[in-house]
Amino acid sequence: MTRAFVFPGQGSQAVGMGKELSDASPTARAVFEEVNDALSQDLSTLMFEGPIEDLTLTFNAQPALMASSIAVVKVLENDFGVKLADVADYLAGHSLGEYSALAAAGTLNLSDTARLLKLRGEAMQRAVPVGVGAMAAIMGADFSVIEEIAAEAGQGEVCTAANDNADGQVVISGHKGAVERAMEIAKERGIKRAIPLPVSAPFHCPLMQPAADEMAAALADATFSAPYVPVITNVSATPESDPARLRELLVEQITGRVRWRESVLKMGELGVTELIELGTGKVLSGLVRRINPEITGKSVQTMGDIEALAEELK
């Protein structure tokens, strides 16, 4: 069986994330403690107890989701003896989840990943003043149609398709006025659902260039090793193993589109029959049914989930 392990992105955070694993496993606790130390912040208490308003702040949500995912990886590897390098054919992550994938693949160490994600969240927040940008999900239309609508709505401002998540689920991003115009055009064209997203900045569009510049400097200083398993990246939607290329793609990802639908289609082309989502939430394991029903999706979050997966993989 050809298998891909994938890692969730922003929006999957929830109060209580990681707590059950932390209570059950010293291995998981060590992951959360290392992240706390790297950030000089008690992030794990925020994850376990909230409040959700603070956890959802992008500079907290990003390292928190990564920590939750890597805790699952480490428990699987250390407590159950199942190494991703032995059972995974490909790894991938949605937006910040690509950092989780690279940490799981041994390309980045855990402390560096936590610090990079904290900075990434702060840099994205700094890039555009609050209220200037916006994002919206447009449901029920092909990607090419949404691209046309975004181009029409621009009118000298930025409006672009930012996340191609699945057939009929595309997120647009850019200047607030342009995004609002795109939502109106979508409705005029008979597209029933255009929903503004509760985000603090317009991610994955050219307005994020200041954040990309900040991350380029930070990533240049980080140590990148070759991954144990190829990582299908958001920007290329193809498997990548060259550390220098992976570094470049993380910079491009800040302003570039998340090509998730294409990434999953590529997995199908590569023979993947099982997609396993590690960490908080079930978004990606749910989307796979809409993109390629021949790939089965499952979510692994709890100690029970990990135990069942380990039994299956041994």
Residue pairs with C-beta under 8 A, 6 or more apart in sequence:
1 273
1 274
2 89
2 270
2 271
2 272
2 273
2 274
3 87
3 88
3 89
3 90
3 272
3 273
3 274
3 275
3 276
4 88
4 89
4 90
4 91
4 92
4 232
4 267
4 272
4 274
4 275
4 276
5 84
5 88
5 90
5 91
5 101
5 104
5 275
5 276
5 277
5 278
6 91
6 92
6 93
6 94
6 97
6 101
6 275
6 276
6 277
6 278
6 284
6 285
7 65
7 66
7 69
7 91
7 92
7 93
7 94
7 97
7 98
7 100
7 101
7 104
7 277
7 278
7 279
7 284
8 65
8 69
8 93
8 94
8 97
8 100
8 277
8 279
8 280
8 281
8 283
8 284
9 65
9 93
9 94
9 95
9 96
9 97
9 258
9 283
10 58
10 61
10 62
10 65
10 95
10 96
10 203
11 281
11 283
12 65
12 279
12 280
12 281
12 283
13 52
13 55
13 56
13 61
13 64
13 65
13 280
13 281
14 52
14 280
14 281
15 47
15 48
15 49
15 50
15 51
15 52
15 55
16 47
16 48
17 47
17 48
17 64
17 65
17 68
17 280
18 28
18 32
18 44
18 47
18 48
18 64
18 67
18 68
18 71
18 280
19 47
19 48
20 302
20 303
21 28
21 68
21 71
21 72
21 75
21 302
21 303
22 28
22 29
22 32
22 44
22 48
22 71
24 303
25 71
25 75
25 79
25 303
27 71
27 74
27 75
27 78
27 79
28 71
28 72
28 74
28 75
30 74
31 67
31 70
31 71
31 74
31 110
32 43
32 44
32 47
32 67
32 71
33 44
34 110
34 111
34 114
35 43
35 44
35 63
35 66
35 67
35 110
35 111
35 114
36 42
36 43
36 44
37 111
38 110
38 111
38 112
38 114
38 115
39 63
39 114
39 115
39 118
43 60
43 63
43 64
43 67
44 67
46 54
46 55
46 60
46 64
47 55
47 64
47 67
47 68
54 60
55 61
55 64
57 121
57 200
58 121
58 124
58 125
58 199
58 200
58 201
59 118
59 120
59 121
59 122
59 125
60 121
61 121
62 96
62 99
62 117
62 118
62 120
62 121
63 113
63 114
63 117
63 118
63 121
65 96
65 97
65 100
65 279
65 280
66 96
66 97
66 99
66 100
66 103
66 113
66 114
66 117
67 114
68 279
68 280
68 301
69 93
69 97
69 100
69 104
69 278
69 279
69 280
70 100
70 103
70 104
70 110
70 113
72 278
72 279
72 300
72 301
72 306
73 84
73 104
73 278
75 303
75 306
76 82
76 84
76 278
76 300
76 306
76 309
76 310
77 83
77 84
79 306
80 306
80 307
80 310
81 310
81 314
82 309
82 310
82 313
82 314
84 91
84 104
84 105
84 228
84 229
85 106
85 228
85 229
87 313
88 229
89 229
89 230
89 270
89 272
90 229
90 230
90 231
90 232
90 239
90 267
90 270
90 272
91 101
91 104
91 105
91 227
91 229
91 230
91 231
91 232
92 98
92 101
92 231
92 232
92 233
92 263
92 267
93 99
93 100
93 101
93 102
93 231
93 234
94 234
94 258
94 260
94 283
94 284
95 163
95 203
95 204
95 234
95 253
95 258
96 117
96 120
97 279
97 284
98 231
98 233
98 234
98 250
98 253
99 108
99 113
99 116
99 117
99 120
99 250
100 113
100 278
100 279
101 231
102 108
102 113
102 227
102 231
102 246
102 250
103 109
103 110
103 113
104 278
105 227
105 228
105 229
105 231
106 225
106 227
106 228
107 224
107 225
107 226
107 227
107 231
107 243
107 246
108 116
108 222
108 223
108 224
108 225
109 223
112 222
112 223
116 215
116 218
116 219
116 222
119 214
119 215
119 218
120 211
120 215
120 254
123 210
123 211
123 214
123 215
123 254
124 201
124 203
124 208
124 211
124 254
125 200
125 201
126 210
126 211
126 214
127 201
127 207
127 208
127 209
127 210
127 211
128 201
128 202
128 207
128 208
130 200
130 201
131 176
132 175
132 176
132 202
132 207
133 173
133 174
133 175
133 176
133 179
133 201
133 202
133 205
133 207
134 173
134 174
134 175
134 176
134 179
134 180
134 196
134 197
134 199
134 202
135 162
135 171
135 172
135 173
135 179
135 196
135 197
135 199
135 202
135 203
136 171
136 172
136 179
136 182
136 183
136 194
136 195
136 196
136 197
137 169
137 170
137 171
137 193
137 194
137 195
137 197
138 146
138 149
138 170
138 171
138 172
138 182
138 183
138 186
138 191
138 193
138 194
138 195
139 168
139 169
139 191
139 192
139 193
139 194
139 195
140 168
140 191
140 192
140 193
141 149
141 168
141 170
141 186
141 189
141 191
142 167
142 168
143 161
143 164
143 170
143 261
145 189
145 191
146 161
146 170
146 172
146 186
147 161
149 172
149 182
149 185
149 186
149 189
150 159
150 160
150 161
150 172
150 174
150 178
150 182
151 159
152 182
152 185
153 159
153 178
153 179
153 181
153 182
153 185
154 174
154 178
155 178
155 181
157 174
157 175
157 177
157 178
158 173
158 174
158 175
158 178
158 202
158 205
158 206
158 207
159 172
159 173
159 174
159 175
159 178
159 179
159 181
159 182
159 205
160 172
160 173
160 174
160 204
160 205
160 206
160 257
161 170
161 171
161 172
161 257
162 171
162 172
162 173
162 202
162 203
162 204
162 205
162 257
162 258
163 170
163 171
163 173
163 204
163 257
163 258
163 260
164 170
164 257
164 258
164 259
164 260
164 261
164 262
165 171
165 258
165 260
165 261
165 287
166 260
166 261
166 264
166 287
166 290
166 291
167 261
167 290
167 291
168 290
169 287
169 290
171 197
171 204
172 179
172 182
173 179
173 202
173 203
173 204
173 205
173 207
174 202
174 205
174 207
175 202
175 207
179 196
179 202
182 194
183 194
183 196
186 194
187 194
201 208
202 208
204 253
204 254
204 255
204 256
204 257
204 258
205 255
206 255
208 254
208 255
209 254
209 255
211 254
212 251
212 252
212 254
212 255
215 250
215 251
215 254
216 251
219 247
219 250
219 251
220 247
222 247
224 243
224 244
224 246
224 247
225 243
226 241
226 242
226 243
227 241
227 243
227 246
230 239
230 240
230 241
231 239
231 240
231 241
231 246
232 238
232 239
232 240
232 263
232 266
232 267
233 240
233 246
233 249
233 253
233 263
234 249
234 253
234 256
234 257
234 258
234 259
234 260
234 263
235 249
235 252
235 253
235 256
235 257
235 259
236 249
236 259
237 259
237 262
237 263
237 265
237 266
238 266
239 266
239 270
240 246
240 249
260 284
260 287
261 291
264 275
264 287
264 288
264 291
264 292
264 295
265 291
265 292
267 275
267 292
267 295
268 292
268 294
268 295
272 295
273 294
273 295
273 296
274 295
274 296
274 298
275 284
275 285
275 288
275 295
275 296
275 297
275 298
276 285
276 297
276 298
276 299
276 300
276 309
277 283
277 284
277 285
277 297
277 298
277 299
277 300
278 300
279 301
280 301
281 299
281 301
282 299
284 297
285 297
285 298
285 299
286 297
287 297
288 295
288 296
288 297
289 297
298 309
299 305
300 306
300 309
